[in-house]
Amino acid sequence: MTGRLVLVWALVAGPAAAQRLGARVAAAPDGTVRLSFAARAGVCGDGHNVIALECAGGNCGRGRWGRTITLNHGFDDDEVEYDCEPGPVRVSLRVRAGRVQSLRTYVGGRWVTPPRDAAVTDLGTASAREAVDFLLDLATHQDTRAGEETILPAALADSVTIWPMLLKLARDDHAPARTRRQAVFWLGQAAGDAATRGLADLVDDADVDRDVKEQAVFALSQQPRDAGVAALLRIARTHRDPGVRRKALFWLGQSGDPRALALFEELLTEGR
């Protein structure tokens, strides 16, 4: 009986916790709502402009996300040193009439004490699971900037396997299209062969819009493993949609993989 109770709790605890967090956000006065949660291993940030992935021993393996790219456009990314802190993830939500209008994501650092007259509500530290469920619920149901912006912090959360939820969101015809594209992008960042298989299945799904398929092709091109190129080769050879095939060929051309060169030679020879 105890085992059954644990199973029932596991099935309902996530949605219930997300609803509680969502209710707290909705009840906050118009202004800013802050919340924090633990970052997954390998994620660090400077608390301001930089979020880095796959970090170990001071080195980061897969680039940086955040406003750094736009603020320092055209400049050397390594010109200024900074301390890269392993969390927490900090989310600042702009709330009006109980609805989230937009949000910003930071990693590391500390919250600045707001002026006395500022409308800032700090919800403190949430569990990573609670935060992910809340954020992805926003992504599914809110067709605003906030909807697509929620995917990034959800993808940074500790101890939550997020790719199955992202795949479900990408397949959801009722979810906003821009949010579905963001889900596919971050699905592509999820490590593991299972996530790569999910992307390939997404491209093959006849019920998925072309723009989502093309985003999935791009995500496959970003995979560090052999499976990404193998999937692109199959798509370039066999996919029914010429536009999707062209996308696969384009990203194969960026891969530098000898198998891509062999395919190009084959296609060009056939076209003589």
C-alpha positions in Angstrom: 0.0 0.0 0.0 2.9 2.3 0.8 4.4 1.8 -2.7 1.0 2.7 -4.3 0.8 5.9 -2.3 4.3 6.9 -3.4 3.4 6.3 -7.0 0.2 8.3 -6.8 2.2 11.2 -5.1 4.8 11.1 -7.9 2.1 11.4 -10.5 0.3 14.4 -9.0 3.1 16.2 -7.1 4.7 17.9 -10.1 1.5 19.5 -11.5 0.2 20.4 -8.0 3.5 22.1 -7.1 3.5 24.0 -10.4 0.0 25.2 -9.7 1.0 26.4 -6.3 3.9 28.3 -7.7 1.7 29.7 -10.5 -0.8 30.8 -8.0 1.8 32.7 -6.0 3.0 34.4 -9.2 -0.6 35.3 -10.2 -1.3 36.7 -6.7 1.7 39.0 -6.8 1.1 42.7 -7.4 1.9 44.2 -10.8 5.7 44.5 -11.1 8.6 42.1 -10.8 8.5 38.6 -9.4 11.7 36.9 -8.6 12.4 33.2 -8.0 15.6 31.0 -7.9 16.3 27.3 -8.2 19.4 25.0 -8.5 21.3 24.9 -11.8 22.3 21.5 -13.3 25.9 20.4 -13.3 28.0 22.1 -15.9 26.0 25.3 -16.0 27.6 28.5 -14.7 27.1 32.2 -15.1 28.4 35.7 -14.1 25.0 36.7 -12.6 24.5 39.3 -15.4 25.2 38.7 -19.1 26.8 35.3 -19.4 25.3 31.8 -19.1 27.7 29.0 -20.1 27.1 25.3 -20.6 29.2 22.1 -20.2 31.7 23.7 -17.9 34.3 21.9 -15.9 37.6 23.1 -14.4 37.0 26.6 -15.7 36.4 25.5 -19.3 33.1 25.5 -21.2 32.4 23.2 -24.0 29.3 24.5 -25.7 29.3 28.3 -25.9 27.4 30.9 -24.0 23.8 32.1 -24.1 22.4 35.4 -22.9 22.6 39.1 -23.7 26.4 39.0 -24.1 26.0 38.1 -27.8 24.0 41.3 -28.5 25.7 43.7 -26.0 29.2 42.8 -27.2 28.5 42.2 -30.8 31.7 42.3 -32.9 34.0 42.1 -30.0 36.3 39.4 -28.6 34.1 37.3 -26.3 37.1 36.6 -24.0 38.4 40.1 -23.6 37.2 40.4 -20.0 37.6 37.7 -17.4 34.7 37.0 -15.1 33.8 34.6 -12.3 31.5 31.8 -13.6 29.4 30.7 -10.7 27.6 27.3 -10.7 24.1 28.7 -10.0 21.6 29.3 -8.9 19.3 30.0 -11.8 17.5 33.3 -11.2 14.3 34.2 -13.1 12.9 37.7 -13.0 9.3 37.8 -14.3 7.4 40.9 -15.3 3.8 40.4 -14.1 0.7 42.4 -15.0 -2.8 41.6 -13.9 -1.6 38.2 -12.7 -0.1 37.2 -16.1 3.6 36.9 -16.9 4.5 39.3 -19.7 8.2 38.7 -20.1 11.1 37.3 -18.1 14.9 37.4 -17.8 17.2 34.5 -16.8 20.5 34.8 -15.0 22.9 32.3 -13.4 24.9 33.1 -10.4 25.3 36.5 -8.8 22.9 37.9 -6.3 19.7 39.9 -6.4 20.1 43.7 -6.1 18.1 45.2 -3.3 15.2 47.1 -5.0 14.2 50.7 -4.1 11.6 50.9 -1.4 8.9 52.1 -3.9 9.6 49.3 -6.4 7.0 46.6 -6.8 9.3 43.5 -6.4 8.0 40.2 -5.0 10.7 37.7 -4.1 9.4 34.1 -3.9 12.7 32.8 -2.7 14.1 29.4 -3.7 11.8 26.9 -5.4 12.6 23.2 -6.1 14.0 22.6 -9.6 11.1 20.3 -10.4 8.5 22.8 -9.2 10.2 25.6 -11.3 10.4 23.4 -14.5 6.7 22.4 -14.3 5.7 26.0 -13.7 7.8 27.4 -16.6 6.8 24.7 -19.1 3.1 25.2 -18.2 3.7 28.9 -19.1 5.4 27.9 -22.3 2.4 25.7 -23.3 -0.4 28.1 -22.6 0.9 31.6 -23.0 1.4 33.1 -26.5 3.6 36.0 -25.4 7.3 36.7 -25.3 7.3 35.0 -21.9 6.1 31.7 -23.4 9.2 31.2 -25.5 11.5 32.8 -22.9 10.6 30.1 -20.3 12.4 27.3 -22.1 15.9 28.5 -21.3 15.6 28.6 -17.5 13.7 25.3 -17.6 16.6 23.7 -19.6 19.1 24.9 -16.9 17.3 23.3 -14.0 19.1 20.7 -11.8 18.1 17.0 -11.6 15.2 17.2 -14.1 15.2 15.2 -17.3 13.6 17.8 -19.6 13.9 16.4 -23.1 10.7 14.2 -23.0 8.7 17.3 -21.9 10.3 19.4 -24.7 9.5 16.8 -27.3 5.9 16.7 -26.1 5.7 20.5 -26.3 7.3 20.5 -29.8 4.5 18.1 -31.0 1.7 20.2 -29.3 -0.3 21.8 -32.1 -2.0 24.0 -29.5 1.2 25.5 -28.2 2.5 28.8 -29.8 4.7 28.2 -32.9 7.6 30.3 -31.6 7.6 28.4 -28.3 7.6 25.1 -30.1 10.6 26.2 -32.1 12.4 27.1 -28.9 11.5 23.7 -27.5 13.1 22.0 -30.5 16.3 24.2 -30.2 16.8 23.2 -26.5 15.9 19.6 -27.3 18.9 19.7 -29.6 21.0 20.8 -26.7 19.9 17.9 -24.5 22.8 15.3 -24.4 22.1 11.7 -25.2 21.1 9.4 -28.1 17.5 9.3 -26.9 17.1 13.1 -27.5 18.7 12.8 -30.9 16.2 10.0 -31.8 13.4 12.2 -30.7 14.6 15.0 -33.0 14.7 12.6 -36.0 11.2 11.3 -35.2 10.0 14.9 -35.1 11.3 15.5 -38.6 9.5 12.4 -39.8 6.2 13.2 -38.2 3.7 14.2 -40.9 1.6 16.2 -38.4 4.4 18.6 -37.5 4.6 22.0 -39.2 7.5 22.5 -41.6 9.1 25.3 -39.6 9.3 23.0 -36.6 10.8 20.2 -38.7 13.4 22.6 -40.0 14.3 23.7 -36.5 14.7 20.0 -35.6 17.0 19.6 -38.6 19.1 22.5 -37.2 19.1 21.0 -33.8 20.4 17.7 -35.2 23.2 19.6 -36.9 24.3 20.8 -33.4 24.7 17.4 -32.0 28.3 16.6 -31.0 27.7 12.9 -31.6 27.8 10.7 -34.7 24.0 10.2 -34.5 23.3 13.8 -35.6 25.1 13.5 -38.9 23.7 10.0 -39.5 20.2 11.4 -39.1 20.9 14.3 -41.4 22.2 12.0 -44.1 19.1 9.9 -43.9 16.8 13.0 -44.1 18.8 14.5 -47.0 18.4 11.2 -48.9 14.8 10.2 -48.2 12.6 12.9 -46.7 9.5 13.6 -48.7 9.6 17.4 -48.3 12.2 19.1 -50.6 12.5 22.0 -48.3 13.4 19.8 -45.4 15.9 17.9 -47.5 17.6 21.2 -48.6 17.9 22.2 -44.9 19.6 18.9 -44.1 22.0 19.3 -47.0 22.8 22.9 -45.9 23.7 21.8 -42.4 25.6 18.7 -43.7 27.7 21.2 -45.7 28.6 22.9 -42.4 29.6 19.7 -40.7 32.9 18.9 -42.5 32.0 15.2 -42.2 33.5 13.1 -45.1 30.2 11.3 -45.4 28.6 14.6 -46.3 31.1 15.1 -49.1 30.4 11.7 -50.4 26.7 12.4 -50.5 27.3 15.7 -52.3 29.4 13.9 -54.9 26.7 11.2 -55.3 24.0 13.8 -55.8 26.0 15.9 -58.2 27.0 12.9 -60.3 23.4 11.7 -60.5 22.4 15.2 -61.7 24.8 15.2 -64.7 
